[in-house]
Amino acid sequence: MHLRSWVVWIASIVAVALSTRNPLYLVLIMLVAQIVNVRMASANGTAVPTWWLRFGALAVPLSALFNAISVHFGDTVLLTIPGSVPLLSGIVTLEALVYGALNGLLITAVVSVFSVFNIAVPAYQLVRSTPRAFQSMGVTIGIALSFIPQTARRFKEVREAQAVRGHRVRHLRDWLPLWLPLLIGGLEQSTQLAEAMVARGFGATANRHSSLQTRTLLALGLVLILSGWLASFIVKGIAIAAIAIMAVGVLTIGTGLWLSGQAVPHTVYRPQQFTLLDGLCLVSSIIVAGLLLLPIPFIAQTTLQYYPYPALTPPLFDPTIGLLMLAWLSPLLAIRPAAQEH
């Protein structure tokens, strides 16, 4: 699926997820993400990512415990921490425990959505979609992100090789035979990659897009944003004018970055085609987010809000909202096996 469709799809789900604490809807979001994950893994011939489930198994109880011992509010008291220790001493309530668990569940839902993006979008697409003004930074970030799975894979290989030699990790110093080969291998790979990029001319071209006009626009935009922000605090009754000044500043900075990017040579070997199914996924994601976030009369948006304080009550579920969330399964229509993309 096209990168733009993936970005809009993720933004739609994350925007709705951040606006709710209802566990029923959060679980539904994670279910949708996992279904798309399974379809993506099947199309790419890779394993289904389950690391976000392990993340959730750790994040939910830790968040619940932290909120329970730090927020002393609620009707159902489980125990009391004696003493006068700041932040800790006081009652521990069931409502605080549940609300902390909901925060961890929310983080897990967001992470599950980004796990789809991680498996669906290759690193080269992220680098290619970087604005021209940030081309060098985009290449650097793309390389850094690609090193993470490579390092994890190399650590597994080193650990297996040391285990064959009879090495066992019992104490802290036993980790040295694992980390040392990993560090040396990473430095060697970094050196080889740097030499290959220099041989291909990366960073050797002149910085032609850093012109006086671009620098002037960026400086002017920053001055306008700062002036509008200060004016909103100093002068009363000009909030709209201050916002307008800041908006002009943002537009000025955007123009400067656009002019800077136009001076950067840019070629695409094989442009990614935006198909009708990609457009369907993009439009459906925007419609779902709009219906769930905007005040629509026939949608019970109050069920998105769930607050367990002061007394714990069961969350409500609106079937209409549930059906709308199922529209996020639209990528299943556009995902094709890798062999069919050529």
N, C-alpha and C positions, 0 to 999 in steps of 0.2 A: 504494500500500500504506500501511497505517496507520503513523503515526510510531513507536508502541510496537514494532511488529514490526521496523521498520528498526533501532531502537536495540538490540534484543535480538539481531538478526542480526549487526550490526557487533560488538557486545560478544562474541558467541560466537566469531567468526572471529579477532578481535584477541587474545582470551585464549589460543586455541590457537596462533596464530602466535607469540606471545611465549614460548611454552613449547617451541618447537622451533628448531633450527638446521639441520634437514635440508633441503637445497636442493630436493629433489624435492617435498616437501610445500609449501614456500614458492612454488615455481613453480606448483603446482596451485592454491594459494590465489589467486595473481594471475590465473590462467586463469579461475577461477570469477568473480572480480570483473570481469574484462573482458567475459565473456559477459553478466553482468547489466548492465554498462554499455551494451553494444550493444543489449540489449532495452529499457533505459530510454530511450536516445537515439532508438530507433525509435518508441517510444510517444509521446515528447514532440515528435518531429519536429526534433530538434537534432542537432548533430554529435557523434560519439563522442569522449569525452575521451581524449586520448593524452598529456596533459601529464605524467602520472605515469611514463610510459615514459621521457621525457626526464629526469625527476628521477632515475629509477633508473640511467640511463646515466651520470649524473654522480656519484650517491651511491655506487654499488658500487665503481668504481675508486678514488675518493678514500678511502673507508673501508679498502679493501684496502691502499693505499699507506701510510696513516697507521698501521695496525696492523703492517704489515711492518717499518717503520722504528722503531717504538716498543716492540714486543714481540720480544725476542731469544730465542726458544725454538722448538725443533723439530729434527728430525733431518736434513731436507733443506736444506742450506745453499746459498743461491743466490749470495750475495756477502757481503763483510765491509766495513763502513764503518769506516775507520781513525780513529785519534785517541781522545780522551777526552771527547768532547762528551756531556754528560748526555742521556739518553733516545735519542740518535741513534746513537752509536758502538756497534758490535757486529755480530753476524751478522744477516743478513736471510734468513729461512727461507721455504720454500714453504708450510709449515703456517700461519705467521703471516699470509701473504698470503691464503691461502684463508679463514682465519677472519675476517679483516677484510672480505673480499668477502661472506661469509655475513651479517655484521652489516649491511652495506649492502643486501643482498637482503632481510633481514628488515624494515628500515625501508621499503623500496620496497613490500613486500607490504602492510604496514599502510597506507601512503599510498594504494595502489590500492583498498583497501576503503573508505577515506574519500572517494575520488573518486566512488564509487557514492552515498554519502550526500549528497555535494555536489550531484549532479545529480538525486537522487530526492526530496529534501526541500526544498521552497521555504522562503524566509526567513520568511514569515508563519507557517508551522507551527512553526518554532523559537520565534518570539516568543510564539505562542499557548500553547505548551507550557511556557513559563517559569513557575515557581512564583509565586503571587501576591505573596509577600513580596518577590520580586526583579523585579517587573513593570517598573519604570522602567529598571533595569539591563538587563533582557532586550530592551526596545525599543531601547535605546542600542546594545547589542552587535549586534542584528539590522540596524540601520541601518549600523553600521560595516562589517559583513560585506558588505552589499549594495553598499557604495561601492567595494570592491575590483575586481569585474568591470567596474563602470562606469568606474573610473579607467583600467583597462587598455584598454577600448574607446575612451575619449577620447584616450588617448595614441596609439593607432594612427591615429585620425582626424587628430590634429594632425600626426603624422609624414607621413602621406600628403599632407595639404594643403601642408606645407612642401616636400615633394619636388616637387610640381607647380610650386611657385614657384622651383624650381631650387636649393633648399637641400640641401647635402651635409654629412654629419657627418665631419669629418676630424680635428678637434682637440677638446680639452675645452671650449673656449669655444663651439664650434658646437652644444653641447647646450642653451645658453641659450634660443634661439628655440623649443625643444621644451618645456622645463620651465616657462617663464614662462606660455604660454597654458594649460598643464595646471594650474598652480597657481591662476591666476585663475579658470578654469572651475570647479575644485573649490571654491574659496571662494564663488563665486557660487551654486553649487548648494547648498552648506551653508547659506548665508544664506536662500535661498528655502525650503529644507526647515524651518529653524528657525522662520521666520515662519509657515509653514503649520501647524506643530505647535502654536505658541502660539495661533494663531487657532482651533484645534480644542480648546483647553483643556488641552493636555498640560502637566502639572506645576503646574497652577493650583489643584488640589484640596488640601485640608488633609491633613496627614500624620496621619490618624486612627488608623492601625494601629500607631503608635509609642507604645504605652501603657506605663504603669509596670509592669504585669504582664508584658508582653513583654520589656522591658529586664531585669526581675528574673530571669526564666527564662533569658535568654541569659547573664547574668552568673553565675548559679548553675551553669549547665552548664559554662561555662569553668572555674570554680573546681573542680568535680568532676573534670573531665578532667585538669587540672593536678595536683590532689591525688593522683589515682590513678597518674599517671605518675611523680611524685616518690616515692610510697610504694613503687613497684616497684623503685626503685633504693636507697632508704634501708633499708627493712625487708625482711629475707630471709624467704622461705617464704610470702609472701602474694600470689603472682603472680595467682592466680585472683581473689582479692578485689580486687586493683588493677584487673584487667581489668573486673570487674563494676562498680566505681565509675566507670571511664571510660565504660562502656556506658550507665550511668545518666545521665552527663553528656551524652553524645551524644543520648540520648532526650529529655533536658530541653531541649536546644537545638532539636531537631526540633519539640518541642511549642510552643516559643516562636515559631518561624518559622511553624508552621501557624496559630497564633492570630493572628499578624500578617497572614498572607495572607487569613484569613477576613474581615477588615475591609475588604479592597480590593474594590470593585465589579467584577464580572466577567460579561461577556456574550459569547456566541458566536453569530455570525450564521448560520453553517452548520456544525453539528457534523460532524466526520469520523466516518463509520460504521466500526465494527470488524466485518469480515466473517468468514465461516468460513475463507476462504483466508488472511486475515491471522492468524487463530489457528493455522492449520496451519503457517505459516512461523515463527511465534513458538515454538510447541511443538517443532518439528523442530530449530530452532537450539539450544534448551536441551538437547534430548536428545543432539545431536551433541557439544556442548561437554562434557556430563557423561560421555559414553562415552569421549571422548578424554583428559579430564583426570583422571577418577577411576580408581582401580585396578580395572580390569575384567579378569578372568582371560583371556578369549578374545581380547583385543586386545593386540597387540604394541606397547605404548606405548614400549618401549625404542628403537624405531626413530625416534621423534620426536627423541630426543637424538642429536646428531651432533657429535663433538668431534675435530677433525683432529690434535690433539696426542697423543703426541709424533711419531707417524709418520702420514702421510696415508693414509687408507683410503677406499674407495668407500662412499657412503651406502646404507643399506638402505631398502627400500620394502615396506610391508605393504599388499596389495590391499584388505584390510578397512578400513583407515584411509582409503585413497583413495576407496572407495565411500561411506564416511561423509561425507567432505568434499564429495562431489558432492551430498549432501543440501542443501548451502548454495545450490543452484540453485533452491530452492523459491520465491523471489520471482518467478521466471518465470511461475508459475501465477497470481499475484495482480496482476501489473503489467498495467494496462489502458491503452489509448490515452486521451489527454486528452479526446477527443471523447465517450468512453463513460462518463466519470465524472459527467456531469450527467444 
